[in-house]
Amino acid sequence: MVLEEGESPLNSNIAAFALKAKVIYPINQKFRPLADGSSNPSLHENPKQAVLPNQVETSMSGSLGSLSQGDKEDCSSSTTIHSTTSDDRFQARAFLKVASFPEVLTCESFDVKLCLCSLTLQDLMLLDTELRKEKNVMFIQVFKIYLTDFHCKKKITSGLLKKILLNQENDFEELQKQLDSRLQNTEMSGARNSEFQTLEDLERREREYSEHIIDNMEAFWKQTDKAQQDFLDQSKCSSAKATKIMMDLTEKMIAVESLLSESQDLQAMNIQERLFNWELMVKMIDSLKSSIPEECKGRLNTVSNILDHLTVKNNLSVRQKEELLTDLHKAFWEQLAHYSNECMQQSKDLIWKRLECRAKKKEEFKRRQEAEQESLLSKTFLTEDVHNFLKAYHGLMEKHWQAQWDLEEEDDCESTEAVTDLYKELYSKASRALAELVTELFLQTLPVVTSLSVRECELLKEEWQENLIPQLEKWENHRQRRWKLFQEQLLQEKELWITEYTLSAVMQRHLSEKQEKIIQGVVSRLGCLSDESVSYILQKHQLLLCSVLRRFTLRRAGMAALARMRLARKKSSLQELREQHTLQKGSSLCQDEDQWQLQKAVESHIREEEEKLEEETQETNLEFHQQLVTEIQEALQFLQQHMEQVIGQTLLQYARGEAEKKSSDHEQDFKERLVESAVESVYGTSNNINRLVQNYYQQLGKITEEYEGKKLQHLKSLQAEGNERIRLKNKENELALKEKHTKDLLNVSSTVHQRIVLQQNKILAQFELRQQIRLESLKLKLLGLHHLGAELENQLREAEQDFVNELAVLTRVPLTVKKKPSKRNKPAGEKANSKRQTFQSPEPAEKVDSYENIQEPHGITSALCREMSQSSHEGETEPRKNSKMLKKKGSR
């Protein structure tokens, strides 16, 4: 459209026309009308204007069109970057779906970048799949080692061992089937053609894949927790033993995540490095492809110059010159199209055979690797050898991955070399065909249509060959400069990737530190858990967090590849614009005013496009970053929910353990038997027992009243100290923040955004300070209440013991049992402890059950302690149960 709006370049100044049309043409451009009436730009044009072998038409019109109108379209498209209105069409454009690098060697140049990035996404997905399978196998094997250890210690039966392992394997298989089904649905949805795909479909597929993987991860950890809990329940472990086993399993899985994370980082870097190597190999073949028609057009242009010279000398008419050029072009481009189609077909056949050979090698590798894996898994490992097993299995998996990687890289290089040889052969064929046609033109056709002798025509051919030497040197220089520019661009992309990788590591470390700070704050607020329980919670959180962060490291790498695909078209166009400008600037040493203005306009245009590309790059990166943050937040919600369940289960186990410590069947049995004996004793009267019970109640009231007073005094002192501490720390913090804020505001270079950030930091610092003060105050309050509660419990226990002793003395009930002959040699420490043992007369169970109405609940002293801490009269309930039976004796 731009060319149609401008006036014909045949009758206007070339530079002025180029400035007006805002299209870049080489300086001193010559336009020559062809036989079909169209104008043909210089044959020294950008190689992208040339007809690639897979684009050459076999017909005459197609070949000539590629030199005339096609060149103008290519010139327009290669020197101007499309506006953003075409972005949607670009994302919806279908490109070939490839499964390996050799297939890319037969793609169109436009699709190469997209195909290579799609292969990178496939490699990342394959890496994620392999690591997930490895994690599943490692967990099952570690779990099996612990189960086998329990079986060896006769704590579980062999049937239970097989049942637990079989259930676990079936559950994992079911999870994998669900994931495969979801991934297959994602692959099929939106797929219009199985051979092609669009960038839009690829982005949707990657997003849904990430969601499915996060769901699978959540289901995996729930399943592992369920398996551990079922195992501990069926093995009937104590609470302490169960906590230790779960801590050991969690520690081993943290080691697994650490190994997988290191391997993932290394393989992800290898995948990115391989992408750069692929681009180098593709560029080499693409350069060879473009050099064939470019140099051939240059050779034809040299022939055209000689014929122009003959036309000026009137040895040849204009019509004869055009007919000769048309016939030469037709004959040559038809032969080149034939050779190109033949070369393309040979390339496809060659790649197809190599891919078949690669598939067979992979199958052999797979069978050998499965045998090695089964051999390692069949070995028996003890619990002390778990770390050795993890290292051995992970090393084997890395060895298998590296072997497959080396196979693919070797095959990629060999395929590239084979295709390069085919295009070199094509280049030789094209050069020979053109040389034969030019020889026929000069030695057979020109002597007939002109009055030149054969000797003069031979001299013209020699002149053509001599003029061709500097042109070939010029094309070689241009090729080397293009290659250098491409290497510089690739180096910039590598530096950009390193920067993105560093930013990703910083963000991951910041997120990890923030989450660890949160979970430590939660655990510190609980305050009542043992050190083992706290360590287990922190380990479990670390395990889940490592798993989530490792997944999103791959997700970020995939998003970087998608961002490159979005910007591929504009980057390619801008790179072509830079190449053309650099080559034109280096080829024209002397410039007039128009040429100088043209160069300035081109440079200004390049800067504008660079700014647009930078702005679009920032927008694209921001969009993907926001999407990544959203997905991370959703994953952290799963992490929070899972940790809430873990903390709840830990608190439940802690409560059960405390209840087991405080409840003593031994003491409860003694109290029941004491009451039973006191009721049947003839020494206790109603008055004596009532007086004893009333004294006990009075003592309990005094203890409770004293506790309430100490508790109130403690809370008042804490409140006063807390207020003073808050006031002092607020004052210190405000002074420090005010000084820092003033210093920053005095800085002339500070912007409004920086001031807003400073204000936000000030508010956050004040909030964190108050949270810290509140936490310290709660800790002190809790510590004091625990101390008072322990003191109260001891006093109540002593009062209860005194009451029991007095009751036993009053009713003349012995506090100790008769020593059996087997216990005569008991140590002194055990003898002292035996004084607090129960009254264990060998009575039948029926007699004990006959006194169910006077039984006290387990842990009477603990129950009294808790009730007395709430009210001074609530503690009277349990002793009254005993006093009822005692009063029966008094009434008798």
Helices and strands as residue ranges (DSSP letters): H 2-5, G 9-11, H 14-21, E 32-33, E 39-40, G 47-49, G 53-55, H 60-67, H 69-79, G 84-86, H 87-92, E 94-96, H 101-104, H 109-152, H 158-188, E 196-198, H 199-235, H 239-312, H 318-377, G 383-385, H 386-440, I 441-445, H 446-449, H 454-526, H 531-566, H 568-587, H 593-662, H 665-680, H 686-746, H 752-811, G 821-823, H 828-834, H 845-849, G 852-854, H 860-868, G 874-876, H 877-891
